[in-house]
Amino acid sequence: MERRRFLTRLTQVSGLILAAKAWPAFASNGMGSSGMADTHGTGPMARMGQKGLPLAAHDAIPMGRPFVAPVVLPNETSEPGKFRARLIAAPADVSYLPGVTTQALAYNGQVPGPLIELHAGDSVEITLENRLNQPTTIHWHGLPVPPDQDGNPANMVAPGASRVYQFTLPDDVEGLYWYHPHPHEISAEQVYRGLAGPIIVRPKSDPLADIPERLLAVTDLRLTADGQIPADSMMDWMNGRVGQFALINGLNTPVLSFHSGGHERWRILNATNARYLRLTIPGHHFTLLGTDGGRIEYAQPDLQEILLAPAQRVEILVAASGRDEARLVAASYDQGKMGGAGVTPVVDLMRVDFSGVRQVPQLKLVQPLRSFPILPQPSAQKRVIMSESMSMGAMSANHSSRAMIPSGMKFLINGKLFDMHRIDLRSHVGAWEDWEIVNDSDMDHPFHIHGTQFAVLERELAGNKRTEPLRAWYDTVNLKSQETVRLRIMQSQKGIRMFHCHILEHEDLGMMGRLDVV
């Protein structure tokens, strides 16, 4: 197999260096495609960054600052049941390192972007103003919005232009979602430079509403020693970008002063390109309350860890302990990275200060948290196979696309690269279907589909089948190498929907398809 021969050669140091140096800069003036000074890295991502500079130390961004909640996007109308606002996508100067200005991309000058707070049934109108020098869109990740309002790559907003996104939320939608760009071949860059933000949709009735709530938006950041954001390296395109910083609401290892009542509800968003978050609170247990689509049917207590793949969300209940302090940690995770890139490193995401808690009362959760319907029997089946193909010869050659994607890397859906003009699958509106997602590759891939959410029915790995234990809604599901996941899904609106890997570099490299709902 050509890919395995390539990997064997890639692990040799000389081959790695030659391949990494083979790429040109983004443009002859040394500027990145976002218009900021940048070139490709000249070595493994863990050591080198822009223009061959070493990366900033893991503690170069001040640590231990107080936890800060995300800035809320103001609602410009007071009309009941309506939300109207404006998002401006533009270059921004951000201060990560003391005394240094970092050139980033931001919504309304904020990285991450402001929190959009909505309610089930709201009529939403959000104007995007594009002040970038490249096209962009806004994808309302996980929300059941009309296809022509979903920020698909076929509906680009040109530099200097604007568009109004309009949609009405169903009465039964709830949970933590997020928004981010979706232009083909440059989604990864726009997100890692800062364009992403959280959305909360509050239900009409929430039995957990009295529990103090925190929102933790986790973003990934890579900085060179001079405080700038380098472009993706060859290893990033293969494995997905993971920087040396994992920030919570833009802060490096903040300190959260726990609510004196002794319990908190944490909503956690993985808004990174490719970082897997194996979340744990050493010495503590927690309770799972919700997934991508909000509350699950029954709370799952006494968990010690949970895996949050890129783009996934989770809600957990955390109780204070007898200790004064704890840590929220992203433990190491082996996603089968290619080229000897190793596993995702351990990162302390946040410190938790329990010193203000004097007593932790017993908290009884109303069960079930949410009622789930009996899923109708499927009227059709579909199969989606995710795979990759690598050519060492093409990757070593000095060729790349207009978005500086190196030649020779192909991440495929059903054996094909993404084509903006091809329909890959068709479904009937309102019809329940069973989809079989197959990961025929050597690393993890998170599968995401637009416009709806699904129930995971079963997983199969190495011939062992396991029924999914949770009744919950998802829009993103992770698959390990050679794993098969079976899910039940229904699209309620006609039009074109995207489905793809949510490692954004893989999406840009072609691991994406188009579903026509008729």
Steps between C-alpha positions, in 0.01 A plus 500: 500500500647832391399677820679255729814515288477877531469488879802277532707748304351801677622389839855532375627841604646592164175427320302705751723805466507485121122467478437784742737735316357413162211746524511863389374784714132594470589771252809665358481779756511249786147580606250237606173457314335703776731790416728456801873430488548126495685210345473129548690344785834335436476201728280300737220708643608440859823694451488753220258757370486804275822577308679222686458673837465277807159489659420704809536318832186339643495759781578801279132597515433605862334223699270509800288799411141497632248307291299733277168414335471565126382842384130484403390628158232765568153445361418815302125452530273482804222323309404177679611186318739685270878529490678748275875572502809565290826305478805664343775265382824700482872496579567587864797572722493268802730507802602148602865556594579795727594803293449318168223549244377186324326533165183291513153483345201579718126543515422846640858526621460199732698172499311278546197676355217626721243264647169496313220428747178379339176338611304215344254639247693825442495674165867582433654761272880539507691715252853391411730778385814361334799729550751226419694495174364153421148357474332352803169364626338428835395142567259463794646169613232254611201730462214390270505810279391507131770380259536841334562659843751242622825659378582221257810556283279554195361816663813710553499858626760694299756732658335834574152353464235411756199273523212447736446151642137438595344194662245400761593246765265207566324494836681183610861603432738561792862471601848633425591562136757715322562708190804502275600557135449236230673621179658208318879467535534790747269394785794364700699823476209726590419295808855459631551875462200567725166483318276287723243572770243324724122490480264402781138416418290498815194272504152607596532288816827391661502291821869591545447875476559561873853354496769771460636478147838553335589503132847374407593559136827316431707635212841398370787741441849473360736793545859550392748657738430842346131462582359429152274222370683281246330331207429128487798272450501176304444308825198719574345424163546128565396483865311819567640802677578485873683798650686528829211686666146382580314806625171532688305809397829634364693450828795275578418277800261742672390460862128445552364594844235234554147601594442497874195276454733208429372397154551637149379410154781528248424529129821418310565566131791355303546784248840380375613390155619158610578475873338207680400584857508199732350690789564399859506662843761295687364378833142591404199341340244693301156441349421516129193714435508571127664451162497692169121532499453597864371288786524123474216277617657385828793660683812284510668536844845402629696562180874548523560614143328577172640542149405814311598478132544819295163683466324297771334646807417361840319605817620368836405549865796564728484490880756655733712269713670526833817628334568866436603459138463274198603504133307451179741305281508394136680167541715351225314331216633283219301575188737305275689798365699443182871549444606425857334817630414335831201548727321816608689625807358547850378856562371664817198688369382666821553514874194482722497678837262334747612705800178706505281191535415413859243226445390289205131414539346191347375575149235274352451525127155463350504185290455473210668827408320495168256274320618332182271362231502143380689532173302398189629212292725609215376517143851507348863419578816683403870427536775759533864391493774737614850424372826665398762467231855637512760536226855569620610601152228762460549630855873544448441696180463876515126509424204632695148636446399866513433450872852359543372148557789267410461255217491128565270498803150372436238455768201331342129427542396178322825511306447854365629848572243771568344651189287811542290402196444130575212348697638209702184375673125566488241478775129569522382773732340361816626145437690323777813325379775282644847617409807282535816709541826310443846629589726315256812689603779487757386788722189638671252708301199689645201477263262800481187559297318830452137587562395239754608277783507125532486216749800266518375141495806277496878492472709221355876459530709189428183293464362605839162675491389729781156655531520869583403536868368858484177633358634832383521729198825563315613683189862385523624150581858379526621184331823326590710338231309215332191566711144497365223710654132451419260788554137592433430835343229711335525825302195725538576763233565475127829613354873425491671393821871441562648201683869478579785430738524777759875501516497821301822432309347173378179678403703750297696214341180344362346275768154644439187414304167652396160359593199606294180487707203483261 
